[in-house]
């Protein structure tokens, strides 16, 4: 992909970080940097991915490793960040019934494990950012119950947003890294590259 030379951090404390690294490896010029400790989180990163996993475990580790504050400050200062599933929970301003520390910069209220026990996981597809239908894997996914007007829905499923954008923050309730479709990651990489995004955005991994 021409012009996309950048380092993208992937929070690698727990959860589906390897799957995101495998997706980034498919974009020429993009280098994935796993973040396991404070020293790995540098200013050189053009963006940060917060994967799915268990948000309470990740939150605890973020605090213990003294990564919570620097990541929160960087996101507040405009670092492009992409949270999937548990990553969305960590970015959310409010999580129903949970007061654990989190980044909290995304102006949404979410409910964890919202899709019920009978349908722990399912795959569907719907439009993402006017780019057409993309496949979406949901695994004990959070629901976005409310959002402020700063939050733009990029995908809506059964009347609820499942992908949202607030300036430098992208978040999905689903796992695009568990599919073969690269468009959601491509969208994030264009954000990280500071490019204008449009429905006609080129897709050329
Ligand atoms: N239910 C998990 C949580 O609350 C999120 C699930 C996921 O990331 N696949 O952290």
Boltz pocket constraint, residues with backbone or C-beta under 6 A from the ligand:
constraints:
  - pocket:
      binder: B
      contacts: [[A, 51], [A, 52], [A, 53], [A, 54], [A, 55], [A, 56], [A, 84], [A, 85], [A, 86], [A, 87], [A, 89], [A, 112], [A, 113], [A, 139], [A, 140], [A, 141], [A, 142]]
      max_distance: 6.0
